[in-house]
Structure formats: structure tokens, C-alpha cells
Amino acid sequence: MNHSKFNALLILVGIALFQDVIAQEEFDGSPSLVNITDNVYRTVHRPAAANSVVIATDEGLVVVDGTCRGEGDSAWLKEELGRRFDVPVKYVVLSHDHEDHICDLHVFDDTAVTISHALTRKHILREKRNTSIPDVIFQDEMEFFLGGKQFILYYFGPTHSDNLIQIHIPDEGVLIAPDISRSGKSLVLPDFRDADVNNLIDTLEKLSNLKNVDIVVPGHRGTTTQDRFLDYQKFVMALRDRVLEQMINNASIEEILERVTMEDFSDYGNYDLWLRSNIISMWDNMYRYREPNVNSNGAGSYQSSYPIGYPIGGYESGSQ
């Protein structure tokens, strides 16, 4: 192996080890702000809390998302940023409207412009979310610069929700992808309640092939890599196909819950916690996706309304 190849290998190994350390960080009782790269930071706090990411430039800071769980909330973050940096927060970016990811971010309204997808703003206003109301909205893709750094906001259509975006900082090799990726093997997310399953599958493929990405910051816990998009895609595709097959064979939701065990994915983190809600919400998606055949009496080949005891809000749920 020549010298240049050996150095390149050392760099790759170093990046992998660094990501692994960050991914395994545990909350020690006090929130903190840790480096992902020289200019990108993420909050470390209780595992259930959503990540907040800070990008530092000479001209100001960009904050992506926040949390209201525990001490590492937006008020703490503002105080911490004021202590560590001599420049103000210029932009706040909201990844989607789920409140556990954007809580209390109005604390930065005194200096920052808030950016989101157009649908995010509509959800925030309708639901009266506890956050900053976006000043700037976009539809498909948005680009802005601060301190010479490029920021690209992507919207690939409805995925985890109808308004989720991803935030790319190519110069830093960082992609912020809340609730569409997970670190390590923690790949089973709570449910598909407001997801577009088929477009989610397509988007995971696109994100896995996005250029200039060395580090992916998920919605919760430590950093990861683009490979995890494909791992999650594999799970979603398998679950969709297995639930749909059972529905075509006229299985009831009770039968599907018994038959679709997904045991070949049992090594995925949160498998036991979220499997039931994953199956029920996938069943609901497929229920609205297809129209069954009719029998000789003109009736559907399976019941055409939700079974008693399984209203859409009746399965186990949890913030993502």
C-alpha cells in the first residue's frame, strides 16, 4: 500500500471511529454541546429528546431544531450559545412541524429569521405549535449562504410527515435528517401515522446517494452514516409488503398482528417497543392505498371499515 493510500485509509478509519464515539455518547445528567466537525455542533441530552444542531460561521449561527424535553431545551441552548460564541443566531431552521423537534425556538426571534417548508408553517399555525412562526418558506428546495457556507434545504415530498425537510451543509460534509434516520441499529421508528410510505422508500434511496455527506445527524441520539438510510428502507419495504400480502389474503388486523412478526429484524433497536404500532399504522396506510375485489354479492372481500377497537389513534404512539 503506498503512502497516500495509507493516509487516506487512516482518515476514513478516524472518521468512522469519531462517528462511533459520538453515536454512543450517553447523557450524564447535564446537557452539552459537542463538535461533529470544526464548525458543526449537536446537543447531547436525555436520549428521548430531539437533537438540535448548530452551525457556526464568522457572520452568525444557524440553529436547526430544538427540544423541550429536559434541561437541554431551547432556553438552555440560547444561553449556551451566548456564552460560547461572539456572534448571534441569524437563522433558525425547522425540520418539520412535530413539536418535540421545534419546541420553544421562538427564543431566538430577537435575532434570527426562521425558515421552514410551506406546509410546516401551515401546521404550526393550525395546531398552535409552541415554536417560532416561520418568516421564510419554500416549496421544493432552498439555498442560502452565511459566512461563506452553503446551506441547502431539500423537500422530497411527503415522507415521515407531509412537511419533513433535510438540511445539507456540503462544505462540512454534514446532512441533518431528522426522523428519517437513526444511529447504529436503532432503526425502528414509532409509526407511519402521517407518513407517505411509498415516497418515504424512494426518498431513503435518494438520501443514501446524496453527494458530499460524511456524517448524518438523525432526529435523536448520535450521528450516523448514509448506510442507515438503506437499512431503514429495507425494514419499511419488508413491513409494507408483508402487511399488504396479508390484506390481499383477507387477513384481519388481529391476524396480521399475529402473523407479521418481522423476526428477521429483531436485532434493530426499538424493535419490541414499536413493532405493534408499526404494523397497525402500516395496515392503515395500505388500507387507504388499495381497493379490494368484490364478491358475487357486491360486498368487499374484507370489511370495508375500521374494525371496532382499532381507531387510528388507538395504537401505541410516541413522539419521534
N, C-alpha and C positions, 0 to 999 in steps of 0.2 A: 504494500500500500504506500503510495507516495505521500509526501509531507502535506500537500494541500488537501488531499482526500482525508487524511487522518485528522487534520484540524477541523474540516467540515463535519466529520463524524463526532468529534468531541463537542462541537457546538450543538448538534442535534441531540446528543445524549444529555447535555446540560439543560437544554430547553425542556426535554421530557422530564428530567428529574425535578426541575423547578416547578413545572406544572403539577407534578405528582405531590410535591410538598404542599403547594397551595391548595390543591384539591382535598388534602387530608387534614387541613387546619381545623381545629376544634375550638369552639367558643369557650374561653376560660373565665367567663363572667364579666368581662369588660369589653365593650365594642372597640374596634380598632380599624385603622385604615392602612392597608398593606399594598405594596407595589406589585403590580402584574408586569409592567415594563417600567422604564425610567420615568414615563410621563402618565401612565395609567394606573389607577388605584381602584380597589374594591373594598367595601366594608366587610368586616368579619364580625359576626354576632351570632345570636342563637340560630341553630340550623334551620328552623322553620321560617325564619324571616327572609324577605326578599333581598337580593343583592342591590346595592347602589354602587354605581361606577362613576369615578371622577377622572376626567382627562384634563391635565394641567398644561397650559401654554403661557407664554410670556405676556399675552394680552388678556388672559382671563381663564376661567374654568368652565367646563361643561359637566353637568351632572345628569346622569341617566338613571331614572327611577329612585325610589326610596322606600322605606318601610315604616310602619307604626307599631311594630312588634318589639317589645323590649326596649332597652336603653339606646340601641343604635338607630334611633329614629332620625327624622329629618332635622329636628331641632338640634340634636346632638351633632349631626353632620355639619350643620351650618357653623356651629361653634368651633368644631374641629378644623374646618377649612379656614376659618378666620384666624385660627391660631397658627396654622402651618403655612399659609400662603399669603403673599402680599397683593394678590390680585383678586377681584371679585368673581362671583359666578355670573357668567354672561348668558349662558343658555342652560335651560332645563329641558330634557327630552323625556317624554312619557312613552314607554314602550307599548302600552295598551291600557284599557280602562279599568282593569281589575284593581280594586282599591288597595289590596295588600302590597301592590307594587308601586303605588304612586301617592301614598298617604302623606299628607301634610307638606307637600312640596311647595305650597304657596308661601312658605317661609322665605323662599328665595325671590319672591316677586319684587322686592325692593331694588334688585339689581339685574334680574335675569329676564330674558324672553323665553317663554315656554312654547315648545314645539310638539306637535303630535300629528297622527293621521286625522283626516277629517272626521271619520266615524268615531274616533276616540273622543273628540270634543263633544259630539252629539250624545254619546253615552254618559259622559261626565255631567253634562247639563241636565239630562233626563233623570239620572239617578242621584243627582246632587252629591257627587263624589267629594270626599274630603281631600281636595288637592288644588293645584293651580289650574285655572282655566286657560287652555292654550291660546296664545296670541297669534301663532302662525300654524297653519295646517297645510297638508299636502295630500295628494292622491296616490301616486304610484312610486315616485322616487324623488328624493330631495337631496341637494348637496349644499353644504356651506363650509366656510373656512374660518378659522380663528387661530391667530398666532402662527400662521403658515401651515397649519394642519388641516387636512381634508377630512370631512365627516360626510358619510353617505348613509342616508336613511332609506331602507328598502321596504316596500309593501308588496308582497307576492299574492295578495288576495286573502280570503278567509282561511285561517288555519286553526290554531288553538282558540282563537276568537275571530270575530269578523274585522278586528282592527289592530291586530298584533303587527309590530314592525321589528326589524332588526337594524342595529346600528353598527356601521363598519368604520374603523379608523385604519385605513390601509397603511399609512406611514408607520404605525405601531404594530401592525400585524394582528390586530385585535378585532374580533367580531362579538358584539353583545347580542345574545339570542335568548331572551327570557322565555321560559315556559315552553320552549320547543327543543330544548336540550337539557341534559343533566350530566353531572360529573360522574366519572367511574361507571359503575354498573347501576346507579340509581336511575333507572330508565322508565319505570312505570309511573306515569303521572296520574293524578286523581281521576279524571274522567274526560269525556268528549261532549259535555253538555252543550257548549256553544261553539263547537268545532265544526269545520268542514273537513271531514275525514279524507276524502279523495284528494283535495287540494293540499292538505297537510302532507300527505305522502309525496306529492310532486315537489312541494317546497323543500322538504327534507333533502331530496336529491339535489336540488339547486344549491342549497347551502353547503352541502358536502363538497361541492365542486367550485365554490367561490374562491377566487384567487386572492393572494396576499392576506392569508389568515394563518397565523401560527397558534393563536390562543383563542378559545371560545369561552365567553363568560355566560353561564346559564342564569336562570332566574333565581336559583337558590344554590347554596353551597359553593364549592370551589370551582376552579377553572377546569376546562376540558379541551378536547380537540374535535376536529370535524368528523372523525370516525364515529363519534357518538350519534350524529345525525342518522347515519345508516343503521346503527343498532336499534335506535328508536323506530325508524321506518320499518325495519324487519318485524318488530313486535306489532306495530299498528296494522301492517298488511296481513299478518297471520291472524290477528284477532278479527279483523274485518271479514276475511274470507271464511273463517270457521263459524262465526256467528251467522253470516249470510247463508252458508250452506245448510245450517240447521233450520233457518227460517224457511228456506226453499223446500225443505223436507217436512214442513208443517210442525216443527217443534214449538212448544210453548216457551215462554221466557223461563219458567221454572225448570223445564227440561234442558234448556240451553245452559242455565247456570250449573246444572249438574254435569253436563257433557263437555263443555268447553273449559278445560282445566288449565290450559296453557302451561303444563308442567315443564315443557322444554325451555321455558323462560323463567323458571323458578329461581335461577341464580340472579335475576335482576333485582336490584334494590326496590323496596316498597311493593314487591310482588303480592304478598299476603294482604297488605293494607288496602291496596287499591283494585285488586282483581275484580271483585264483585261490582263495584261501581263502573269499572271499565267495561265489563260485559253488558251491563244494563244500559249504559249510555251509548255503547256501540249498537246494541239492539235497537235503541230508539232512533239512531241515525239511519240504520238500514230499514227500519220500519217506514221512515219518511222518504227513503231512497227508491223503494220498489213498490210495484203494484202486483199482487198475487193473481194467479189464474182463478177462474170461477168454475164451480161445479155445475151439474146439469140443472140445479135449481136456481142458478144465477147468483148463488152466495159465494163469498170469498172462500178460498181453500184454507184460510186460517182466520181467526177472529179479527175483525176489522177495527176494533177499538182497543185502547189500552186495557190490559187486564186489571181487575179490581185489586187494589193493594200495591200497584206499581205506577202511581202517578210520576211524572217526570221528575218532580222534586223529592221523591220518596226514597231514593237510594242514598247510600252514604256519600257525603260530599266533603270537600275540604278546600281551603284556599291553596292556590298553586304559587 
